[in-house]
């Protein structure tokens, strides 16, 4: 058995691989090893590794720098976030207060100062206003995070294409950024740090790169602090919307006389259109331009789905129009005058919201404006630069209407009714006759209308003349006033004493310096239309002085009790009521029979006086009915003589057209006049006075004259007296 196993192969698997070659012995020579060249693939690998290393380095630097930048940005945003107050504290950002003026019926007719109608929210205003603002100012407002890179890039592109700097012109600011700018990035106005509020605002609106960056950070903080609607609410309350209106509520009241919650699509679009250029686009400045801008806003609202095509067409075809108060240009001359009569810290420089009730009657104001326009359009040559002014008041001095020039719908301009001091001419003569009547003269007393010469010390002889250059001989005082004769007026003035005439005029309210010489009687002194009209009101009320006034009371908004009342009204008696009644009778003859006949209307009893100064530089008519006193002045601002105009001409016609409208619907009432008794006596010549005046002051004056030898107590040394009569 054992023999049979010999020679057999073992039961193992055959080697699949050859045995490793034996290591060469040391005796064998080594073959040289050839170096291989690097392949292009190996070179590419090295470049890729280098590039990857560079990219990794850039990435490491970038994300670290970015992380630092984000951290700094977060800290900056966080800092501003901590400084932001509650949203309600940011709604009213005015530095000044407002003044609201009410007419005699309690209706608003004018505004002054920075108007803030009250806080509104994005939810409380009209939906159309809210949508119009978003569509116009920032259509992605509810989608961005406070800053719009797309908007900034677009603005830069537009600026560069229009040849401006990248940050000049369009800013690409979101509503949030605009609100940040309105808040001046949290810097409040401090009068001690800024030269003026204008300088503060200019600094807030700077457009430098640094300022833009800070504005963006502040906007981000606002987005974190407030909701979108809260940001929009701040914007709607603080944005300036022209006409002194800050915020949507003030603008709605200012232009349309309604709350912001009641605005239509056309009205909301007009207010939204103001945001780009509020002063230039304000409808009170240029209604047509404002309506055109509103049409563009309506189109944008339609394109963005806020309005249907039909709604857009309807609103564009029926554009918004101004309220009656807004059309009156914020009260014009009357409001300006009232503002000038109140205390400055409650009117021009108020920090409070003030309400002033005034004497204005808007119906009468329209009457005066329409009358002035009518006469200048139909009876004054085209291109004439002549001006006119009108004042209408009651016998107690309450001013009901005032027009200070031909441009009636203006404010903040030269007011000829209160600022122009002009020679009064024969409109002054009633005060001469008032002094005479107070001394006991009768309207039927006579005076000699014949040539006269007065030697004025230091000036030489002065010889007044009548307008017609003729003389009527002996005339009554009534006829002398009716026909506006100069020589009788001078003789009466010299007879009763210039000082008494001056005192009577001054007590009636003529506050200007009155001439000291004999030309005082001919209106050589200057006065304003308001003063003269107020003085005539004193004649109508029975001889008591009046202080013209327009302010009835002043109170802080929301308060029931006024802080101050009227500073005007009836004052002390100047002449007795009997003398006043006789003077009214004389002045009635001026209108019914004399130089003022063109003022007659409607068969009413009217009293008044014409006045034309030397060379017709000024023409006046002042008169009254039993209900109202009105004064009219006409002339050139540069003192150029009028051509063919006297007080009994165009001024009397303006007066008639005014009072005709003023008295529309009023029953006719008789004047409080008293005819004189039939006795007649002759007024003594000024150098032949034989009896003392009948007042204590007159007796003293007489004695002084007697001691001085009859000379004029206060001669005028200028020798600039009118020599021609003025009618």
C-alpha positions in Angstrom: 0.0 0.0 0.0 2.8 2.2 0.9 4.5 1.5 -2.4 1.5 2.5 -4.3 1.6 6.0 -2.9 5.1 6.8 -4.1 5.5 9.1 -6.9 2.0 10.7 -6.5 1.7 14.5 -6.3 0.4 16.1 -3.1 -3.2 17.2 -3.0 -2.6 21.0 -3.1 -3.4 23.7 -5.6 -0.8 24.6 -8.2 0.9 27.9 -7.9 -0.8 30.4 -10.0 1.9 33.0 -10.0 5.6 32.6 -10.8 8.0 32.8 -7.9 9.6 36.2 -7.3 12.9 36.4 -9.1 15.9 36.0 -7.0 17.6 39.1 -5.9 20.7 39.8 -8.0 23.9 39.0 -6.4 26.3 41.7 -5.6 28.6 40.5 -8.3 26.1 41.4 -11.0 26.4 44.9 -12.5 23.5 47.3 -12.0 21.8 48.7 -15.0 21.4 52.6 -15.1 17.9 53.8 -14.4 16.4 56.2 -17.0 14.4 59.3 -15.7 10.9 59.8 -17.1 9.7 63.2 -18.2 6.7 64.7 -16.4 3.6 64.4 -18.4 1.3 67.4 -19.2 -1.3 65.9 -17.0 1.0 66.2 -14.0 1.7 69.9 -14.8 -2.1 70.6 -14.9 -2.5 69.0 -11.5 0.0 71.4 -10.0 -1.8 74.4 -11.5 -5.1 73.2 -10.2 -3.7 72.6 -6.8 -2.3 76.2 -6.8 -5.6 77.6 -8.0 -7.5 75.7 -5.3 -5.2 77.0 -2.7 -5.7 80.6 -3.9 -9.4 80.2 -3.9 -9.4 78.7 -0.5 -7.3 81.7 0.7 -9.7 84.1 -0.9 -12.7 82.3 0.6 -11.2 82.3 4.0 -10.5 86.0 3.8 -13.8 86.8 2.3 -16.0 85.0 4.7 -14.0 86.3 7.6 -14.2 89.9 6.3 -17.9 89.4 5.5 -18.5 88.0 9.0 -16.8 91.0 10.5 -18.8 93.4 8.2 -22.1 91.6 9.1 -21.2 91.9 12.7 -20.4 95.6 12.4 -23.6 96.1 10.4 -25.6 94.2 13.0 -24.0 96.3 15.8 -24.8 99.5 13.9 -28.3 98.4 13.2 -28.6 97.4 16.8 -27.4 100.7 18.0 -29.9 102.7 15.9 -32.6 100.2 17.0 -32.0 101.1 20.6 -32.3 104.8 19.8 -35.7 104.5 18.0 -38.6 105.7 20.1 -42.2 104.5 20.1 -43.8 105.1 16.8 -46.4 107.5 18.2 -43.6 109.9 19.2 -42.5 110.2 15.6 -45.7 111.3 13.9 -45.5 115.1 14.4 -42.1 116.3 13.6 -42.7 120.0 13.2 -40.4 122.6 14.7 -43.2 125.3 14.6 -46.8 125.3 15.4 -49.8 126.2 13.2 -52.4 129.0 13.1 -55.9 128.2 11.9 -58.1 131.3 11.1 -61.9 131.2 11.3 -64.3 133.7 9.8 -67.1 135.4 11.8 -69.2 132.2 11.4 -66.5 129.9 12.7 -65.6 128.5 9.3 -61.9 127.9 8.4 -60.7 130.2 5.7 -56.9 130.3 6.2 -53.9 128.6 7.6 -50.5 129.8 8.6 -47.4 128.2 10.0 -46.7 124.4 9.8 -50.1 122.7 9.6 -50.5 119.3 11.2 -54.1 118.2 10.9 -53.6 115.3 13.4 -52.0 111.8 13.4 -53.2 109.3 10.9 -52.2 105.7 10.3 -51.7 103.6 7.1 -55.0 101.9 8.1 -57.0 105.1 8.8 -56.3 107.1 5.7 -58.2 106.5 2.4 -57.2 103.2 0.7 -56.7 105.2 -2.5 -54.3 107.6 -0.8 -52.3 104.7 0.7 -52.1 102.8 -2.6 -51.2 106.0 -4.5 -48.3 106.7 -2.2 -46.9 103.1 -2.5 -47.5 103.0 -6.3 -45.7 106.3 -6.8 -42.9 106.3 -4.2 -42.0 102.6 -3.7 -43.9 99.8 -5.5 -41.9 97.1 -3.7 -42.3 98.6 -0.3 -44.0 95.6 1.2 -41.4 93.2 -0.3 -38.0 94.7 0.4 -36.1 94.9 3.7 -35.7 98.6 3.8 -33.2 99.1 1.1 -33.7 98.3 -2.6 -30.4 97.4 -4.4 -32.4 97.2 -7.6 -33.8 100.7 -7.1 -30.4 102.2 -6.3 -28.8 100.6 -9.3 -31.6 101.9 -11.5 -31.3 105.4 -10.0 -27.5 105.4 -10.6 -28.0 104.3 -14.2 -30.6 107.1 -14.8 -28.4 109.8 -13.2 -25.3 108.8 -15.3 -27.4 108.7 -18.5 -28.7 112.2 -17.8 -25.1 113.5 -17.3 -25.3 113.9 -13.5 -23.2 112.3 -10.8 -24.2 108.8 -9.6 -25.8 110.1 -6.4 -27.2 113.4 -7.9 -30.8 113.5 -8.9 -32.7 110.2 -8.5 -31.8 108.5 -5.2 -33.5 105.2 -5.6 -34.6 105.6 -2.0 -37.3 103.4 -0.5 -40.2 104.8 1.6 -38.2 103.5 4.6 -35.2 105.4 3.6 -37.2 108.5 2.9 -38.7 108.2 6.3 -35.3 107.9 7.8 -34.4 111.1 6.1 -37.5 112.8 7.4 -36.4 111.8 10.9 -33.0 113.3 10.1 -31.5 109.9 11.2 -32.6 110.6 14.7 -31.0 114.1 15.0 -33.6 116.5 16.4 -33.6 120.2 15.7 -31.8 122.3 18.3 -31.9 126.1 17.7 -28.7 126.5 19.7 -26.8 124.3 17.3 -28.2 125.4 14.0 -28.3 128.9 12.4 -31.9 128.2 11.3 -34.4 125.5 10.7 -33.6 125.8 7.0 -29.9 124.9 7.7 -31.0 121.9 9.7 -33.2 120.7 6.9 -30.5 121.2 4.3 -28.1 119.1 6.4 -30.7 116.3 6.8 -31.0 116.2 3.0 -27.4 115.9 2.1 -26.7 113.2 -0.5 -23.1 112.2 0.2 -22.0 108.5 0.0 -21.4 108.5 3.7 -24.8 110.0 4.4 -26.4 107.4 2.1 -24.7 104.6 3.9 -25.8 105.8 7.3 -29.4 106.3 5.9 -29.4 102.7 4.8 -28.4 101.4 8.2 -31.0 103.6 9.9 -33.6 102.2 7.5 -32.6 98.6 8.3 -33.0 99.5 12.0 -36.5 100.9 11.3 -37.5 97.7 9.5 -36.4 95.7 12.6 -38.1 98.0 15.0 -41.4 98.8 13.2 -43.9 97.1 11.0 -44.3 98.2 7.4 -47.6 99.9 8.1 -46.0 101.8 11.1 -43.2 103.0 8.8 -45.7 104.1 6.2 -47.7 105.9 9.0 -44.7 107.9 10.0 -44.1 108.8 6.4 -47.7 109.9 5.9 -47.6 112.1 8.9 -44.2 113.8 8.5 -43.9 114.3 4.8 -44.2 117.9 3.6 -47.1 118.3 1.1 -46.9 122.0 0.2 -49.0 125.0 1.3 -47.6 124.7 4.8 -49.2 121.3 5.3 -47.2 118.5 7.0 -48.8 115.1 6.7 -51.7 113.7 4.9 -54.4 115.0 7.2 -53.2 118.6 7.0 -52.9 118.3 3.2 -56.4 116.8 2.9 -57.9 119.6 5.0 -55.7 122.3 3.3 -56.6 121.4 -0.3 -60.0 119.7 -0.1 -61.5 120.6 3.2 -62.1 117.0 4.2 -60.3 114.3 6.3 -57.6 112.1 4.8 -59.9 109.1 5.4 -62.5 110.5 2.9 -60.2 111.2 0.0 -61.2 109.9 -3.5 -58.8 108.3 -5.9 -58.3 111.5 -7.8 -57.7 113.4 -4.5 -55.4 110.8 -3.1 -53.4 110.7 -6.4 -53.0 114.5 -6.2 -51.6 114.4 -2.7 -49.3 111.5 -3.5 -48.1 113.4 -6.6 -46.9 116.3 -4.3 -44.3 114.2 -2.6 -41.7 114.6 -5.4 -41.9 118.5 -5.4 -44.4 119.7 -2.8 -43.9 123.4 -3.2 -43.8 123.4 -7.0 -46.6 120.8 -7.4 -49.0 122.3 -4.8 -52.4 122.8 -6.3 -52.6 126.2 -4.7 -49.5 127.2 -6.7 -50.5 125.6 -10.0 -53.6 123.5 -10.1 -53.2 122.4 -13.7 -49.7 121.0 -13.1 -50.9 119.3 -10.0 -53.8 117.7 -11.9 -51.4 116.5 -14.6 -49.1 114.9 -12.0 -52.2 113.2 -10.4 -53.1 111.7 -13.8 -49.7 110.1 -14.0 -50.1 108.7 -10.4 -53.5 107.2 -11.4 -51.9 105.5 -14.4 -49.3 103.9 -12.1 -52.0 102.7 -9.8 -53.8 101.1 -12.7 -50.6 99.4 -14.0 -49.9 98.0 -10.5 -53.4 96.7 -10.1 -54.7 99.1 -7.5 -57.4 100.5 -9.8 -59.2 99.1 -12.8 -58.9 100.7 -16.2 -62.4 102.1 -15.8 -61.6 103.6 -12.4 -58.4 105.2 -13.8 -60.3 106.7 -16.7 -63.0 108.0 -14.5 -60.6 109.7 -12.1 -58.5 111.2 -14.9 -61.6 112.6 -16.5 -62.8 114.1 -13.2 -59.6 115.5 -11.6 -59.6 116.8 -8.0 -60.3 120.5 -7.5 -59.6 122.8 -4.5 -62.0 123.6 -1.8 -63.3 127.2 -1.7 -61.0 128.1 1.2 -58.0 126.8 -0.7 -59.0 128.7 -3.8 -58.9 131.9 -1.8 -55.2 131.5 -1.4 -55.2 131.0 2.4 -57.1 134.2 3.3 -54.9 136.6 1.3 -54.5 140.1 2.6 -56.9 139.8 5.5 -55.2 136.8 7.0 -51.8 138.4 6.6 -53.1 141.5 8.4 -54.7 139.5 11.3 -51.4 137.6 11.7 -49.5 140.9 12.0 -51.9 142.2 14.7 -51.5 139.2 17.1 -48.6 138.5 19.5 -45.7 137.2 17.6 -45.2 134.2 19.9 -48.7 133.0 19.0 -48.7 133.9 15.3 -45.5 134.3 13.3 -43.3 132.2 15.6 -45.7 130.0 17.4 -44.6 126.6 18.6 -48.2 125.8 19.6 -51.3 125.0 17.4 -53.4 128.2 17.6 -56.9 128.9 16.5 -57.9 132.6 15.8 -61.5 133.7 15.3 -61.7 136.8 13.1 -64.2 139.3 11.9 -64.0 138.3 8.2 -67.2 137.9 6.3 -66.4 135.8 3.3 -69.4 137.0 1.4 -68.2 140.6 1.7 -64.6 139.6 0.9 -65.8 138.0 -2.4 -67.9 141.2 -3.1 -64.8 143.4 -2.7 -62.6 141.2 -4.8 -65.2 140.8 -7.6 -65.9 144.6 -7.7 -62.2 145.4 -8.0 -61.7 142.9 -10.8 -64.8 144.1 -12.6 -63.8 147.7 -12.7 -60.2 147.0 -13.8 -61.3 144.7 -16.5 -64.0 147.0 -17.9 -63.0 150.5 -17.1 -59.2 150.7 -16.9 -57.0 150.6 -20.0 -55.3 147.3 -20.7 -51.7 147.1 -19.4 -52.2 149.7 -16.7 -50.0 149.2 -13.7 -52.3 151.2 -11.4 -53.2 149.6 -8.1 -56.1 149.8 -5.7 -57.1 148.7 -2.2 -60.4 148.2 -0.5 -61.4 148.0 3.2 -64.9 147.2 4.4 -65.8 147.4 8.1 -68.7 148.0 10.5 -69.2 151.2 12.5 -67.5 149.5 15.5 -64.3 149.0 13.5 -64.8 145.3 12.9 -63.1 144.7 9.5 -65.2 142.5 7.3 -63.2 142.5 4.1 -59.8 143.7 2.9 -58.2 143.8 -0.5 -54.6 145.0 -0.7 -54.0 145.0 -4.4 -55.2 143.9 -7.8 -53.9 140.4 -7.3 -56.5 139.2 -5.0 -55.6 135.5 -4.4 -52.2 136.0 -2.9 -50.6 135.9 0.6 -47.4 137.3 2.0 -47.2 140.3 -0.4 -47.3 144.0 -0.1 -50.7 145.0 1.4 -51.6 148.5 0.2 -54.6 148.7 2.6 -52.3 148.7 5.6 -48.8 149.3 4.4 -49.0 152.1 1.9 -49.0 155.5 3.5 -50.2 158.0 1.0 -51.4 161.7 1.0 -55.1 161.8 1.8 -56.1 164.9 -0.2 -59.7 166.1 0.3 -60.6 162.9 2.0 -59.2 164.6 5.1 -61.6 167.6 5.0 -64.4 166.0 7.1 -62.1 166.3 10.1 -61.8 170.0 9.5 -65.5 170.4 9.4 -65.9 168.0 12.4 -63.8 170.4 14.4 -65.9 173.3 13.3 -69.2 171.6 14.1 -67.9 170.6 17.5 -67.1 174.3 18.2 -70.7 175.2 17.3 -70.5 176.0 13.7 -73.6 175.1 11.6 -73.5 173.3 8.3 -75.3 176.4 6.9 -72.8 178.9 8.1 -70.9 180.6 5.3 -67.3 181.2 4.4 -65.9 183.3 1.6 -64.4 181.3 -1.3 -62.1 183.9 -2.6 -58.3 184.1 -3.2 -56.2 184.1 -0.1 -52.5 184.1 0.7 -50.8 183.0 3.9 -47.3 184.0 4.7 -45.5 181.0 6.2 -42.5 181.9 8.3 -39.4 180.3 6.7 -41.3 179.4 3.5 -42.8 182.5 2.2 -46.3 183.2 0.9 -48.6 180.3 0.1 -51.8 180.7 -2.0 -54.1 177.7 -2.3 -56.3 177.3 -5.3 -59.5 175.4 -6.0 -59.4 172.4 -8.5 -61.4 174.4 -11.0 -59.3 177.5 -10.5 -62.4 179.6 -10.0 -64.1 181.0 -6.9 -67.7 180.9 -5.8 -67.7 183.8 -3.3 -69.6 183.2 -0.1 -70.7 179.5 0.3 -72.1 177.4 3.1 -69.9 174.9 4.8 -72.1 172.2 3.3 -71.5 173.4 -0.2 -67.8 173.9 0.4 -67.5 170.2 1.5 -70.0 169.0 -1.2 -67.9 170.7 -4.0 -64.6 169.9 -2.3 -63.5 173.6 -2.3 -60.0 174.1 -1.0 -59.9 177.7 0.1 -63.0 177.4 2.4 -61.4 174.3 4.0 -58.2 176.2 4.7 -60.0 179.2 6.1 -62.2 177.0 8.4 -59.1 175.2 9.6 -57.2 178.4 10.3 -60.3 179.7 12.1 -60.9 176.8 14.4 -57.1 176.2 14.8 -54.9 173.7 13.2 -54.1 172.0 16.5 -57.8 171.3 17.1 -58.2 169.9 13.6 -55.0 167.8 14.2 -56.4 166.6 17.5 -59.8 165.6 16.1 -58.2 163.7 13.3 -55.7 162.0 15.6 -58.5 161.1 18.1 -60.5 159.5 15.2 -57.6 157.2 14.5 -55.2 159.0 12.1 -51.9 157.9 13.7 -49.6 159.2 11.1 -47.7 162.5 11.6 -50.0 165.3 10.6 -48.8 168.3 8.8 -48.1 171.4 10.9 -48.8 174.0 8.3 -52.0 175.3 6.7 -52.0 172.6 4.1 -53.1 170.3 6.8 -56.7 171.1 5.8 -56.0 169.8 2.2 -54.7 166.4 3.2 -51.0 167.1 2.9 -50.5 164.4 5.6 -50.1 160.7 4.8 -52.2 157.9 6.2 -53.2 154.3 5.3 -56.5 153.3 3.9 -57.3 151.2 7.0 -56.7 154.3 9.3 -58.9 156.5 7.1 -61.7 154.0 6.9 -61.6 153.5 10.6 -61.8 157.3 11.2 -64.9 157.5 9.0 -66.4 154.6 11.0 -66.1 156.9 14.0 -68.2 159.5 12.2 -70.9 156.9 11.4 -71.1 155.6 15.0 -71.9 159.0 16.4 -68.5 160.6 17.0 -66.6 157.9 19.0 -63.2 156.7 17.9 -62.7 153.2 16.7 -59.7 150.9 16.5 -60.0 148.7 13.4 -59.7 145.1 14.3 -59.9 141.7 12.7 -58.9 139.4 15.6 -61.8 138.4 17.8 -60.1 135.9 20.1 -57.1 133.6 20.2 -57.0 130.2 21.8 -54.8 127.1 21.8 -56.2 124.3 19.7 -58.4 122.1 21.9 -58.8 124.7 24.6 -62.3 126.1 25.4 -61.1 129.4 26.9 -59.4 132.0 24.8 -56.0 133.3 25.8 -56.8 136.8 24.5 -59.6 138.7 23.0 -60.1 141.6 20.6 -57.8 144.6 20.9 -60.1 146.9 18.9 -63.6 148.4 18.8 -65.2 151.6 19.9 -63.2 153.9 22.0 -63.6 157.4 23.5 -65.8 160.1 22.2 -64.2 162.6 19.9 -67.1 164.8 18.9 -70.6 165.0 20.2 -73.2 162.9 18.6 -75.1 166.1 17.4 -72.0 167.3 15.6 -71.4 163.8 14.1 -75.1 163.7 12.9 -74.7 167.1 11.2 -71.4 166.1 9.6 -73.1 162.9 8.2 -75.8 165.2 6.7 -73.1 167.3 5.0 -71.3 164.2 3.7 -74.5 162.8 2.4 -74.7 165.9 0.1 -71.3 165.0 -1.3 -72.8 161.8 -2.7 -76.3 163.0 -3.6 -75.3 166.4 -5.1 -71.5 166.8 -5.2 -68.3 165.2 -6.2 -69.2 161.7 -5.1 -72.3 161.1 -7.2 -70.9 158.2 -9.0 -70.9 156.2 -5.7 -74.8 156.3 -5.6 -76.6 153.0 -5.9 -80.0 151.5 -5.1 -81.6 154.7 -3.8 -79.9 154.3 -0.5 -78.7 157.1 1.8 -74.9 157.3 1.4 -72.4 159.7 2.9 -68.8 160.0 1.8 -65.9 162.1 0.6 -63.7 162.1 -2.5 -60.0 162.9 -2.4 -57.4 163.5 -5.1 -53.9 164.6 -4.2 -51.7 167.0 -6.0 -50.9 165.9 -9.6 -53.4 163.0 -9.0 -50.9 160.7 -7.5 -53.6 159.3 -5.2 -57.3 159.1 -5.6 -59.7 158.2 -2.7 -63.3 157.6 -2.0 -64.4 156.7 1.5 -68.0 156.5 2.5 -70.7 154.6 4.4 -74.3 153.5 4.5 -76.2 152.8 7.8 -74.7 149.3 7.7 -71.1 149.4 6.5 -68.1 151.8 6.0 -65.9 151.2 3.0 -62.7 152.9 1.8 -61.1 152.8 -1.7 -57.6 154.0 -2.6 -56.2 154.0 -6.1 -52.7 155.0 -7.4 -49.3 153.7 -8.6 -46.8 152.1 -6.3 -44.0 154.4 -7.6 -46.1 157.6 -7.1 -46.6 158.1 -10.8 -49.6 160.5 -11.4 -52.8 158.9 -12.5 -54.2 159.9 -15.9 -57.7 161.3 -15.9 -58.6 159.8 -12.5 -60.0 161.7 -9.5 -61.5 160.4 -6.3 -65.0 160.9 -7.7 -64.2 158.7 -10.7 -62.8 155.2 -10.6 -62.4 155.0 -6.8 -66.1 156.0 -6.4 -67.1 153.4 -9.0 -65.1 150.7 -7.2 -66.8 151.7 -4.0 -70.2 151.5 -5.6 -69.6 148.1 -7.2 -68.3 146.8 -3.8 -71.1 148.2 -1.7 -73.7 147.1 -4.3 -72.6 143.5 -3.7 -72.2 144.0 0.0 -75.8 145.2 0.4 -77.3 142.5 -1.8 -80.4 141.3 0.1 -80.1 143.9 2.9 -83.0 146.3 3.5 -82.3 150.0 3.0 -81.8 151.9 6.3 -81.6 155.6 6.8 -78.4 157.3 7.8 -78.1 158.6 11.4 -77.9 162.2 10.2 -79.5 165.4 11.5 -80.3 168.4 9.2 -79.2 171.7 10.7 -81.5 174.4 11.9 -82.2 177.2 9.5 -79.9 179.8 11.1 -76.9 181.0 9.1 -73.8 182.8 10.3 -70.6 183.8 8.7 -67.3 182.1 9.6 -64.7 184.7 10.4 -61.6 184.9 8.4 -58.6 183.3 10.0 -56.8 186.6 10.7 -59.9 188.3 11.9 -61.2 186.1 14.7 -63.2 188.1 17.1 -64.6 185.5 19.4 -62.8 182.6 21.2 -63.7 179.0 20.3 -66.3 177.3 22.3 -64.2 174.7 24.0 -61.6 174.9 26.8 -58.9 173.8 24.5 -60.0 176.4 21.9 -59.9 179.2 24.5 -56.4 178.2 25.4 -55.4 178.1 21.8 -57.0 181.5 21.2 -55.1 183.1 24.1 -51.8 181.6 22.9 -52.4 183.0 19.4 -53.3 186.4 20.9 -50.1 186.4 22.8 -48.1 185.4 19.8 -49.7 188.0 17.6 -52.0 185.7 15.6 -49.2 183.8 13.9 -49.5 180.1 13.2 -48.3 178.2 16.3 -46.5 175.5 14.3 -45.5 176.7 10.8 -44.4 174.2 8.3 -41.0 175.1 6.9 -41.0 172.7 3.9 -43.3 174.8 1.6 -44.5 171.6 0.0 -48.2 172.2 -0.1 -50.7 171.2 -2.7 -51.9 174.2 -4.6 -54.6 172.5 -6.7 -58.0 171.4 -5.3 -58.6 167.7 -4.9 -61.9 166.2 -5.5 
